[in-house]
Amino acid sequence: MADATPALAPNNPEHALRGYIYIACSAVFWGISASLGRAAFTGRLLPASNIARIDPLILSQARTTFSFLLVGLGLLSTRGPRALRLPWLDVAKLLLLGLLGVAASNYFYYLAIQRTNVATAIIVQYTAPIWVLLYTLVRRTEKPTLSKLISVLLAISGIALVIGLFGQGKLHLDELGVAAALIAAFSFAYYNVGGHYMLARYDRWIVLLYTTMAASLFWICVNPPQRIAAAHYSAGAWIFLFTFSVLSVLVPFTLYFAGLQHLQPTKAIIASCLEPVFTVVIAALVLQEVVRPLQAIGIAMVLASILVVQRSANDVVCSSIDPVD
């Protein structure tokens, strides 16, 4: 966690490849945490600890709060409090990124699942690459290319097949649920664009610290500590919450922000479409869930979208960012 400000680096294939690897690794951890959560809520993981009783809202709250505390303690011990002080305008931008990006995407995604179903929530949320592409084209921070358009369409279509949209997981349309999923998509798009911008000024640890702090404050307002205390969770449940926070937020967000330092927002968010792919694959390997033929085709389409978007290698208006570890 060195204290330094990222410097601009030239856009080159080595940096891009590194960015894709970082984001692919973050998707692996999100896939692991999804299977871990599914195993916990179905009673297959540590049934004696009553993990299945954990409220999904508290799960969302705990994973950002524990991550904030771990990053905060780590930075305080290695850099000291003075290195964590930022100009008020940048603090406001980072807190806004954490609130409207990280916290909002998580909250509205779960609201969408409650009001519709998982398939609807995922497919609407993963329209985010479209919004990022449109934003970057309007702002002229990236050049319009056919390969980007094709890769976005491939990624979204592939996700639709991966989640079984044309099989068992049909759309369940509810006005509030669809609106929530759309807000989650906008939030997802926002923290890709906003995160890329802030990573040009600060290293990933500072960005992660302030974004998780904002998300933690949001969850405290939604779910005050006395409600959590009233749940009387066991020691095993708290160990699970801590482990889950590391696997689902701390590690993957660190990797994802590292990837954003190497990739344009459009390419980064297309690569993030690997998350449902790894979720399905890991569930098949660990939980013995069956991968249907259409899902396999969808996985191939998502992978193809990443290969296609790499063809637009020289379309950058702004440079990538060299990460500081």
Contacts in CASP RR format, 6 or more apart in sequence:
PFRMAT RR
TARGET T0000
AUTHOR 0000-0000-0000
METHOD contacts of the structure
MODEL  1
MADATPALAPNNPEHALRGYIYIACSAVFWGISASLGRAAFTGRLLPASN
IARIDPLILSQARTTFSFLLVGLGLLSTRGPRALRLPWLDVAKLLLLGLL
GVAASNYFYYLAIQRTNVATAIIVQYTAPIWVLLYTLVRRTEKPTLSKLI
SVLLAISGIALVIGLFGQGKLHLDELGVAAALIAAFSFAYYNVGGHYMLA
RYDRWIVLLYTTMAASLFWICVNPPQRIAAAHYSAGAWIFLFTFSVLSVL
VPFTLYFAGLQHLQPTKAIIASCLEPVFTVVIAALVLQEVVRPLQAIGIA
MVLASILVVQRSANDVVCSSIDPVD
1 74 0 8 1.000
1 75 0 8 1.000
1 78 0 8 1.000
1 79 0 8 1.000
1 205 0 8 1.000
1 325 0 8 1.000
2 203 0 8 1.000
2 324 0 8 1.000
2 325 0 8 1.000
3 79 0 8 1.000
3 83 0 8 1.000
4 203 0 8 1.000
4 324 0 8 1.000
5 201 0 8 1.000
5 202 0 8 1.000
5 203 0 8 1.000
5 324 0 8 1.000
6 199 0 8 1.000
6 200 0 8 1.000
6 201 0 8 1.000
6 202 0 8 1.000
6 203 0 8 1.000
6 261 0 8 1.000
6 321 0 8 1.000
6 322 0 8 1.000
6 323 0 8 1.000
6 324 0 8 1.000
7 321 0 8 1.000
7 322 0 8 1.000
8 200 0 8 1.000
8 319 0 8 1.000
8 320 0 8 1.000
8 321 0 8 1.000
8 322 0 8 1.000
9 15 0 8 1.000
9 319 0 8 1.000
9 320 0 8 1.000
9 321 0 8 1.000
9 322 0 8 1.000
10 319 0 8 1.000
10 320 0 8 1.000
11 313 0 8 1.000
11 314 0 8 1.000
11 316 0 8 1.000
11 319 0 8 1.000
11 320 0 8 1.000
13 313 0 8 1.000
15 262 0 8 1.000
15 320 0 8 1.000
15 322 0 8 1.000
16 262 0 8 1.000
16 263 0 8 1.000
16 267 0 8 1.000
16 310 0 8 1.000
16 313 0 8 1.000
16 320 0 8 1.000
18 259 0 8 1.000
18 262 0 8 1.000
19 258 0 8 1.000
19 259 0 8 1.000
19 261 0 8 1.000
19 262 0 8 1.000
19 263 0 8 1.000
19 268 0 8 1.000
19 271 0 8 1.000
20 259 0 8 1.000
20 263 0 8 1.000
20 267 0 8 1.000
20 271 0 8 1.000
20 306 0 8 1.000
20 310 0 8 1.000
22 255 0 8 1.000
22 256 0 8 1.000
22 258 0 8 1.000
22 259 0 8 1.000
22 262 0 8 1.000
23 255 0 8 1.000
23 256 0 8 1.000
23 259 0 8 1.000
23 263 0 8 1.000
23 268 0 8 1.000
23 271 0 8 1.000
23 272 0 8 1.000
23 274 0 8 1.000
24 271 0 8 1.000
24 274 0 8 1.000
25 252 0 8 1.000
25 255 0 8 1.000
26 251 0 8 1.000
26 252 0 8 1.000
26 253 0 8 1.000
26 254 0 8 1.000
26 255 0 8 1.000
26 256 0 8 1.000
26 259 0 8 1.000
26 272 0 8 1.000
27 252 0 8 1.000
27 271 0 8 1.000
27 272 0 8 1.000
27 274 0 8 1.000
27 275 0 8 1.000
27 277 0 8 1.000
27 278 0 8 1.000
28 278 0 8 1.000
28 282 0 8 1.000
29 247 0 8 1.000
29 248 0 8 1.000
29 251 0 8 1.000
29 252 0 8 1.000
29 255 0 8 1.000
30 248 0 8 1.000
30 252 0 8 1.000
30 275 0 8 1.000
30 278 0 8 1.000
30 279 0 8 1.000
31 275 0 8 1.000
31 278 0 8 1.000
31 279 0 8 1.000
31 282 0 8 1.000
32 247 0 8 1.000
32 278 0 8 1.000
32 282 0 8 1.000
33 244 0 8 1.000
33 247 0 8 1.000
33 248 0 8 1.000
33 252 0 8 1.000
34 279 0 8 1.000
34 282 0 8 1.000
34 283 0 8 1.000
35 279 0 8 1.000
35 282 0 8 1.000
35 283 0 8 1.000
35 286 0 8 1.000
35 287 0 8 1.000
36 45 0 8 1.000
36 243 0 8 1.000
36 244 0 8 1.000
36 247 0 8 1.000
36 248 0 8 1.000
37 45 0 8 1.000
37 59 0 8 1.000
37 244 0 8 1.000
38 283 0 8 1.000
38 287 0 8 1.000
39 45 0 8 1.000
39 286 0 8 1.000
39 287 0 8 1.000
40 46 0 8 1.000
40 51 0 8 1.000
40 52 0 8 1.000
40 54 0 8 1.000
40 240 0 8 1.000
40 244 0 8 1.000
41 51 0 8 1.000
41 52 0 8 1.000
41 54 0 8 1.000
41 56 0 8 1.000
42 52 0 8 1.000
43 51 0 8 1.000
43 52 0 8 1.000
44 287 0 8 1.000
45 51 0 8 1.000
45 240 0 8 1.000
46 236 0 8 1.000
46 240 0 8 1.000
49 234 0 8 1.000
49 235 0 8 1.000
49 236 0 8 1.000
49 237 0 8 1.000
49 240 0 8 1.000
50 233 0 8 1.000
50 234 0 8 1.000
50 237 0 8 1.000
51 236 0 8 1.000
51 237 0 8 1.000
51 240 0 8 1.000
53 231 0 8 1.000
53 233 0 8 1.000
53 237 0 8 1.000
54 231 0 8 1.000
54 233 0 8 1.000
54 237 0 8 1.000
54 240 0 8 1.000
54 241 0 8 1.000
55 231 0 8 1.000
56 110 0 8 1.000
57 110 0 8 1.000
57 222 0 8 1.000
57 223 0 8 1.000
58 223 0 8 1.000
58 228 0 8 1.000
58 231 0 8 1.000
58 241 0 8 1.000
59 241 0 8 1.000
59 244 0 8 1.000
60 106 0 8 1.000
60 107 0 8 1.000
60 110 0 8 1.000
60 219 0 8 1.000
61 216 0 8 1.000
61 219 0 8 1.000
61 220 0 8 1.000
61 222 0 8 1.000
61 223 0 8 1.000
61 228 0 8 1.000
62 241 0 8 1.000
62 242 0 8 1.000
62 244 0 8 1.000
62 245 0 8 1.000
63 241 0 8 1.000
63 244 0 8 1.000
63 245 0 8 1.000
63 248 0 8 1.000
63 249 0 8 1.000
64 102 0 8 1.000
64 103 0 8 1.000
64 106 0 8 1.000
64 212 0 8 1.000
64 215 0 8 1.000
64 216 0 8 1.000
64 219 0 8 1.000
64 245 0 8 1.000
64 249 0 8 1.000
65 212 0 8 1.000
65 216 0 8 1.000
65 219 0 8 1.000
65 220 0 8 1.000
65 245 0 8 1.000
66 241 0 8 1.000
66 242 0 8 1.000
66 245 0 8 1.000
66 246 0 8 1.000
66 249 0 8 1.000
66 250 0 8 1.000
67 208 0 8 1.000
67 212 0 8 1.000
67 245 0 8 1.000
67 246 0 8 1.000
67 249 0 8 1.000
67 250 0 8 1.000
67 253 0 8 1.000
68 209 0 8 1.000
68 212 0 8 1.000
68 213 0 8 1.000
68 215 0 8 1.000
68 216 0 8 1.000
70 245 0 8 1.000
70 246 0 8 1.000
70 250 0 8 1.000
71 205 0 8 1.000
71 208 0 8 1.000
71 209 0 8 1.000
71 212 0 8 1.000
71 250 0 8 1.000
72 84 0 8 1.000
72 209 0 8 1.000
75 83 0 8 1.000
75 84 0 8 1.000
75 205 0 8 1.000
75 206 0 8 1.000
75 209 0 8 1.000
76 84 0 8 1.000
84 206 0 8 1.000
84 209 0 8 1.000
86 94 0 8 1.000
86 202 0 8 1.000
86 206 0 8 1.000
86 210 0 8 1.000
90 198 0 8 1.000
90 201 0 8 1.000
90 202 0 8 1.000
91 210 0 8 1.000
93 198 0 8 1.000
94 198 0 8 1.000
94 202 0 8 1.000
94 206 0 8 1.000
94 207 0 8 1.000
94 210 0 8 1.000
94 211 0 8 1.000
94 214 0 8 1.000
95 210 0 8 1.000
95 211 0 8 1.000
95 213 0 8 1.000
95 214 0 8 1.000
96 214 0 8 1.000
97 190 0 8 1.000
97 191 0 8 1.000
97 194 0 8 1.000
97 195 0 8 1.000
97 198 0 8 1.000
97 207 0 8 1.000
97 210 0 8 1.000
97 211 0 8 1.000
97 214 0 8 1.000
98 191 0 8 1.000
98 210 0 8 1.000
98 211 0 8 1.000
98 212 0 8 1.000
98 213 0 8 1.000
98 214 0 8 1.000
98 215 0 8 1.000
99 214 0 8 1.000
99 215 0 8 1.000
99 217 0 8 1.000
99 218 0 8 1.000
100 187 0 8 1.000
100 190 0 8 1.000
100 191 0 8 1.000
101 187 0 8 1.000
101 188 0 8 1.000
101 190 0 8 1.000
101 191 0 8 1.000
101 211 0 8 1.000
102 187 0 8 1.000
102 191 0 8 1.000
102 211 0 8 1.000
102 212 0 8 1.000
102 214 0 8 1.000
102 215 0 8 1.000
102 253 0 8 1.000
103 214 0 8 1.000
103 215 0 8 1.000
103 218 0 8 1.000
103 219 0 8 1.000
104 183 0 8 1.000
104 184 0 8 1.000
104 187 0 8 1.000
105 125 0 8 1.000
105 184 0 8 1.000
105 187 0 8 1.000
105 188 0 8 1.000
105 191 0 8 1.000
106 184 0 8 1.000
106 215 0 8 1.000
107 218 0 8 1.000
107 222 0 8 1.000
108 180 0 8 1.000
108 181 0 8 1.000
108 183 0 8 1.000
108 184 0 8 1.000
108 187 0 8 1.000
109 121 0 8 1.000
109 125 0 8 1.000
109 180 0 8 1.000
109 181 0 8 1.000
109 184 0 8 1.000
111 176 0 8 1.000
111 177 0 8 1.000
111 180 0 8 1.000
112 120 0 8 1.000
112 121 0 8 1.000
112 124 0 8 1.000
112 125 0 8 1.000
112 177 0 8 1.000
112 178 0 8 1.000
112 180 0 8 1.000
112 181 0 8 1.000
112 184 0 8 1.000
113 121 0 8 1.000
114 177 0 8 1.000
115 174 0 8 1.000
115 176 0 8 1.000
115 177 0 8 1.000
115 180 0 8 1.000
116 171 0 8 1.000
116 172 0 8 1.000
116 173 0 8 1.000
116 174 0 8 1.000
116 177 0 8 1.000
116 178 0 8 1.000
116 181 0 8 1.000
117 169 0 8 1.000
117 171 0 8 1.000
117 172 0 8 1.000
118 163 0 8 1.000
118 169 0 8 1.000
119 163 0 8 1.000
119 164 0 8 1.000
119 165 0 8 1.000
119 169 0 8 1.000
119 170 0 8 1.000
119 171 0 8 1.000
119 172 0 8 1.000
120 171 0 8 1.000
120 172 0 8 1.000
120 173 0 8 1.000
120 177 0 8 1.000
120 178 0 8 1.000
120 181 0 8 1.000
121 177 0 8 1.000
121 180 0 8 1.000
121 181 0 8 1.000
121 184 0 8 1.000
122 159 0 8 1.000
122 163 0 8 1.000
122 276 0 8 1.000
123 156 0 8 1.000
123 159 0 8 1.000
123 160 0 8 1.000
123 163 0 8 1.000
123 165 0 8 1.000
123 171 0 8 1.000
124 178 0 8 1.000
124 181 0 8 1.000
124 182 0 8 1.000
124 184 0 8 1.000
124 185 0 8 1.000
125 181 0 8 1.000
125 184 0 8 1.000
125 185 0 8 1.000
125 188 0 8 1.000
126 155 0 8 1.000
126 156 0 8 1.000
126 159 0 8 1.000
126 185 0 8 1.000
126 273 0 8 1.000
126 276 0 8 1.000
127 156 0 8 1.000
127 182 0 8 1.000
127 185 0 8 1.000
128 185 0 8 1.000
128 186 0 8 1.000
128 188 0 8 1.000
128 189 0 8 1.000
128 192 0 8 1.000
128 269 0 8 1.000
129 152 0 8 1.000
129 155 0 8 1.000
129 156 0 8 1.000
129 189 0 8 1.000
129 266 0 8 1.000
129 269 0 8 1.000
129 270 0 8 1.000
129 273 0 8 1.000
130 152 0 8 1.000
130 156 0 8 1.000
131 185 0 8 1.000
131 186 0 8 1.000
131 189 0 8 1.000
132 189 0 8 1.000
132 192 0 8 1.000
132 193 0 8 1.000
132 265 0 8 1.000
132 266 0 8 1.000
132 269 0 8 1.000
133 142 0 8 1.000
133 148 0 8 1.000
133 149 0 8 1.000
133 152 0 8 1.000
133 266 0 8 1.000
135 189 0 8 1.000
135 193 0 8 1.000
135 265 0 8 1.000
136 142 0 8 1.000
136 193 0 8 1.000
136 264 0 8 1.000
136 265 0 8 1.000
136 266 0 8 1.000
137 144 0 8 1.000
140 317 0 8 1.000
141 264 0 8 1.000
141 317 0 8 1.000
141 318 0 8 1.000
142 148 0 8 1.000
142 264 0 8 1.000
142 265 0 8 1.000
142 266 0 8 1.000
142 315 0 8 1.000
142 316 0 8 1.000
142 317 0 8 1.000
143 312 0 8 1.000
143 315 0 8 1.000
143 316 0 8 1.000
143 317 0 8 1.000
145 311 0 8 1.000
145 312 0 8 1.000
145 315 0 8 1.000
147 308 0 8 1.000
147 309 0 8 1.000
147 311 0 8 1.000
147 312 0 8 1.000
148 266 0 8 1.000
148 309 0 8 1.000
148 312 0 8 1.000
148 315 0 8 1.000
150 305 0 8 1.000
150 308 0 8 1.000
151 270 0 8 1.000
151 305 0 8 1.000
151 306 0 8 1.000
151 308 0 8 1.000
151 309 0 8 1.000
152 266 0 8 1.000
152 270 0 8 1.000
152 305 0 8 1.000
154 301 0 8 1.000
154 302 0 8 1.000
154 304 0 8 1.000
154 305 0 8 1.000
154 308 0 8 1.000
155 270 0 8 1.000
155 273 0 8 1.000
155 301 0 8 1.000
155 302 0 8 1.000
155 305 0 8 1.000
155 306 0 8 1.000
156 273 0 8 1.000
157 298 0 8 1.000
157 301 0 8 1.000
158 273 0 8 1.000
158 297 0 8 1.000
158 298 0 8 1.000
158 299 0 8 1.000
158 301 0 8 1.000
158 302 0 8 1.000
158 305 0 8 1.000
159 273 0 8 1.000
159 276 0 8 1.000
159 298 0 8 1.000
159 302 0 8 1.000
160 166 0 8 1.000
160 298 0 8 1.000
161 294 0 8 1.000
161 295 0 8 1.000
161 297 0 8 1.000
161 298 0 8 1.000
161 301 0 8 1.000
162 276 0 8 1.000
162 277 0 8 1.000
162 280 0 8 1.000
162 295 0 8 1.000
162 298 0 8 1.000
162 299 0 8 1.000
162 302 0 8 1.000
163 169 0 8 1.000
163 276 0 8 1.000
163 280 0 8 1.000
164 292 0 8 1.000
164 294 0 8 1.000
164 295 0 8 1.000
165 171 0 8 1.000
166 294 0 8 1.000
167 294 0 8 1.000
188 269 0 8 1.000
189 269 0 8 1.000
191 211 0 8 1.000
192 260 0 8 1.000
192 265 0 8 1.000
192 268 0 8 1.000
192 269 0 8 1.000
192 272 0 8 1.000
193 265 0 8 1.000
194 265 0 8 1.000
195 207 0 8 1.000
195 257 0 8 1.000
195 260 0 8 1.000
196 260 0 8 1.000
196 261 0 8 1.000
196 264 0 8 1.000
196 265 0 8 1.000
196 268 0 8 1.000
196 321 0 8 1.000
198 207 0 8 1.000
199 207 0 8 1.000
199 257 0 8 1.000
199 260 0 8 1.000
199 261 0 8 1.000
199 321 0 8 1.000
199 323 0 8 1.000
200 321 0 8 1.000
203 323 0 8 1.000
203 324 0 8 1.000
203 325 0 8 1.000
204 254 0 8 1.000
204 257 0 8 1.000
204 258 0 8 1.000
204 261 0 8 1.000
204 323 0 8 1.000
204 324 0 8 1.000
205 254 0 8 1.000
207 257 0 8 1.000
208 250 0 8 1.000
208 253 0 8 1.000
208 254 0 8 1.000
208 257 0 8 1.000
211 253 0 8 1.000
212 249 0 8 1.000
212 253 0 8 1.000
233 241 0 8 1.000
256 268 0 8 1.000
256 272 0 8 1.000
258 323 0 8 1.000
259 268 0 8 1.000
259 323 0 8 1.000
260 268 0 8 1.000
260 321 0 8 1.000
261 320 0 8 1.000
261 321 0 8 1.000
261 322 0 8 1.000
261 323 0 8 1.000
262 320 0 8 1.000
262 321 0 8 1.000
262 323 0 8 1.000
263 271 0 8 1.000
263 320 0 8 1.000
264 316 0 8 1.000
264 318 0 8 1.000
264 320 0 8 1.000
266 309 0 8 1.000
267 309 0 8 1.000
267 310 0 8 1.000
267 312 0 8 1.000
270 305 0 8 1.000
270 306 0 8 1.000
270 309 0 8 1.000
271 306 0 8 1.000
271 309 0 8 1.000
273 302 0 8 1.000
273 305 0 8 1.000
273 306 0 8 1.000
274 302 0 8 1.000
274 303 0 8 1.000
274 306 0 8 1.000
276 302 0 8 1.000
277 298 0 8 1.000
277 299 0 8 1.000
277 302 0 8 1.000
277 303 0 8 1.000
280 289 0 8 1.000
280 291 0 8 1.000
280 295 0 8 1.000
280 299 0 8 1.000
281 291 0 8 1.000
281 299 0 8 1.000
283 289 0 8 1.000
284 290 0 8 1.000
284 291 0 8 1.000
291 299 0 8 1.000
END
